[in-house]
Amino acid sequence: MKNTVKYWFGPLFHLFFPRCCAVCGASLIEGEDTICTRCNIDMPRTNYHKMKDNPVERMFWGKFPLERATSFFFYRKGSDFRQVLHQLKYGGQKEIGAIMGRYMASELQASDFFHGVDVIIPIPLHKKKQQIREWISRGIMAVTGIPVDTEAIIRRKNTETQTQKSALERWENVDGIFELHRSEYLAGKHILIVDDVLTTGATTVACASR
């Protein structure tokens, strides 16, 4: 019955509330989700997951034990793709995080990027903020089947936005903000840490160092 209702009334609903591409604003067609096919093709992917010793991995060398690291796409000032992040972080459309997580996981899975990973830990935000990274992580889990843990590491305090800070100020801003819980659960596990935006890597290092 539910599928029948969706079949008959879905097109009518979209007539009054059209589904639009988060990047270009064009109406999405059947089979497209969040991003239209053209924008998906044009997305400025890094493809770092295909490169050994890529720039993201080098960023973390010597800071904590690391197997692999990557970023999905480049965030360039003035790019239309900034709309994805803007709607995710400031537009209240956190479900976009799960969809982007599925997109990313589907592409990375072919390269064995997730091989041996036991658990996914989204870098925790303060409880007053939306758990954007958790939604991205759950999108990855939907494709890979790797469980998400949101309780093993908690954020002890809220911090000022990193956006306008220098590299040094970013490191100082995140010093000591995370606290490890249930350390016995994580012992010996291969952990995938998920963040939404990577600039200096300060937040990732602060979380991984716990």
C-alpha positions as CSV (number, residue, x, y, z in Angstrom):
1,M,0.0,0.0,0.0
2,K,2.8,2.4,0.9
3,N,4.6,1.8,-2.4
4,T,1.3,2.3,-4.3
5,V,0.7,5.6,-2.6
6,K,4.2,6.7,-3.4
7,Y,3.8,5.6,-7.0
8,W,0.6,7.6,-7.6
9,F,1.3,10.7,-5.5
10,G,5.0,11.0,-5.7
11,P,5.0,12.8,-9.1
12,L,2.2,15.1,-7.9
13,F,4.1,16.0,-4.8
14,H,7.2,16.8,-6.8
15,L,5.1,19.0,-9.1
16,F,4.5,21.4,-6.2
17,F,7.8,20.7,-4.3
18,P,10.4,20.0,-7.0
19,R,13.5,18.1,-6.0
20,C,16.4,20.3,-7.1
21,C,20.2,19.7,-7.5
22,A,22.1,21.0,-4.5
23,V,24.8,22.4,-6.9
24,C,23.1,23.9,-9.9
25,G,19.5,24.1,-8.8
26,A,18.1,22.2,-11.8
27,S,15.2,19.9,-11.2
28,L,16.2,16.3,-10.5
29,I,14.8,13.5,-12.6
30,E,13.9,10.0,-11.5
31,G,17.0,8.1,-10.3
32,E,18.9,11.3,-9.3
33,D,19.4,12.2,-5.6
34,T,20.7,15.5,-4.3
35,I,23.0,16.1,-7.3
36,C,22.1,15.9,-10.9
37,T,24.0,13.6,-13.3
38,R,25.8,16.5,-15.0
39,C,27.0,18.0,-11.7
40,N,28.0,14.6,-10.5
41,I,30.2,14.1,-13.6
42,D,31.7,17.6,-13.2
43,M,32.4,17.2,-9.4
44,P,36.0,18.2,-8.8
45,R,37.0,14.8,-7.3
46,T,40.5,14.5,-5.8
47,N,40.8,10.8,-6.6
48,Y,43.4,10.7,-3.8
49,H,42.2,7.2,-2.9
50,K,43.9,6.0,-6.0
51,M,47.2,7.6,-5.1
52,K,49.7,6.2,-2.6
53,D,51.3,8.8,-0.4
54,N,48.7,11.4,-1.6
55,P,48.7,15.0,-0.2
56,V,46.1,14.1,2.5
57,E,48.2,11.2,3.8
58,R,51.3,13.3,3.8
59,M,49.5,15.9,5.9
60,F,49.2,13.4,8.7
61,W,52.6,11.7,8.5
62,G,54.3,11.4,11.9
63,K,51.2,12.7,13.8
64,F,49.5,9.4,14.4
65,P,49.5,5.8,13.0
66,L,47.9,6.0,9.6
67,E,47.1,3.4,6.9
68,R,45.1,5.4,4.3
69,A,43.6,8.9,3.9
70,T,41.7,10.8,1.3
71,S,39.3,13.7,0.6
72,F,36.3,13.2,-1.8
73,F,36.3,16.5,-3.7
74,F,38.1,19.9,-3.7
75,Y,36.3,22.8,-2.0
76,R,37.3,25.8,-4.1
77,K,36.2,29.4,-3.3
78,G,33.6,30.5,-5.8
79,S,32.8,27.0,-7.0
80,D,29.1,26.0,-7.3
81,F,30.0,22.8,-5.3
82,R,30.3,24.9,-2.2
83,Q,26.5,24.8,-2.1
84,V,26.6,21.2,-1.1
85,L,28.6,22.0,2.0
86,H,26.6,25.2,2.7
87,Q,23.2,23.3,2.6
88,L,24.7,20.5,4.7
89,K,26.2,22.7,7.4
90,Y,24.0,25.8,7.4
91,G,20.9,25.0,5.5
92,G,19.7,22.3,7.9
93,Q,19.7,19.6,5.2
94,K,21.7,17.1,7.1
95,E,20.3,14.2,5.1
96,I,22.6,15.4,2.3
97,G,25.5,14.1,4.4
98,A,24.1,10.6,4.2
99,I,23.7,10.8,0.5
100,M,27.2,12.2,-0.1
101,G,28.5,9.5,2.3
102,R,26.9,6.8,0.0
103,Y,28.3,8.5,-3.1
104,M,31.8,8.6,-1.7
105,A,31.8,5.1,-0.2
106,S,30.5,3.6,-3.5
107,E,33.5,5.1,-5.4
108,L,36.1,4.3,-2.7
109,Q,35.0,0.8,-2.2
110,A,36.4,-0.4,-5.5
111,S,39.9,0.6,-4.5
112,D,39.8,-1.5,-1.2
113,F,40.0,1.8,0.7
114,F,37.8,0.3,3.5
115,H,39.7,-3.0,3.7
116,G,40.3,-4.1,7.3
117,V,38.3,-1.2,8.8
118,D,36.5,-2.3,12.0
119,V,34.6,0.8,13.0
120,I,33.7,4.3,11.7
121,I,34.0,7.2,14.1
122,P,32.7,10.6,13.0
123,I,34.7,13.4,14.6
124,P,32.2,14.6,17.3
125,L,30.7,18.0,17.3
126,H,29.3,19.7,20.4
127,K,25.9,18.5,21.4
128,K,24.4,21.9,20.5
129,K,25.4,21.5,16.9
130,Q,24.0,19.1,14.3
131,Q,25.9,15.9,13.9
132,I,26.7,16.4,10.3
133,R,29.7,14.0,10.3
134,E,27.5,11.3,11.8
135,W,25.2,11.5,8.8
136,I,28.1,11.2,6.4
137,S,29.3,8.2,8.4
138,R,25.9,6.5,8.3
139,G,25.9,7.0,4.5
140,I,29.3,5.2,4.4
141,M,27.9,2.5,6.7
142,A,24.9,1.9,4.3
143,V,27.3,0.9,1.5
144,T,30.1,-0.8,3.4
145,G,28.3,-2.4,6.4
146,I,31.0,-1.1,8.8
147,P,29.4,0.0,12.1
148,V,29.4,3.6,13.3
149,D,30.4,4.5,16.9
150,T,29.3,7.9,18.2
151,E,30.1,7.2,21.9
152,A,33.7,6.0,22.0
153,I,35.0,9.6,21.6
154,I,33.2,12.6,22.9
155,R,33.8,16.4,22.6
156,R,34.5,17.9,26.0
157,K,33.8,21.5,25.0
158,N,32.5,23.6,22.2
159,T,35.0,25.7,20.2
160,E,35.0,28.8,18.1
161,T,34.7,28.3,14.4
162,Q,37.9,27.4,12.6
163,T,36.9,29.3,9.4
164,Q,38.8,32.6,10.0
165,K,41.7,31.2,12.1
166,S,45.3,30.8,11.1
167,A,47.0,27.4,11.0
168,L,48.5,27.9,14.5
169,E,45.2,29.2,15.9
170,R,43.4,26.1,14.5
171,W,45.8,23.8,16.4
172,E,45.4,25.8,19.6
173,N,41.6,25.9,19.2
174,V,41.2,22.1,19.2
175,D,43.9,21.2,21.8
176,G,42.4,18.9,24.4
177,I,38.8,19.1,23.2
178,F,38.2,15.4,22.8
179,E,37.9,12.7,25.5
180,L,38.2,8.9,24.9
181,H,35.5,6.6,26.3
182,R,35.4,2.8,26.2
183,S,39.1,2.6,25.3
184,E,38.9,-1.2,25.8
185,Y,36.4,-1.4,23.0
186,L,38.7,0.4,20.5
187,A,41.8,-1.5,21.5
188,G,43.4,-3.2,18.5
189,K,40.7,-1.9,16.1
190,H,41.3,-0.3,12.7
191,I,39.3,2.9,12.9
192,L,38.0,5.1,10.1
193,I,37.8,8.8,11.2
194,V,35.3,10.9,9.3
195,D,35.4,14.7,9.0
196,D,33.4,17.0,6.7
197,V,36.1,19.6,5.7
198,L,39.8,19.2,5.8
199,T,42.1,22.3,5.9
200,T,45.1,21.9,8.3
201,G,44.0,18.6,9.7
202,A,44.1,19.9,13.3
203,T,40.7,18.6,14.3
204,T,41.4,15.1,12.8
205,V,44.8,14.9,14.6
206,A,43.2,16.0,17.9
207,C,40.6,13.3,17.6
208,A,43.0,10.5,16.5
209,S,45.5,11.4,19.3
210,R,43.0,10.4,22.0
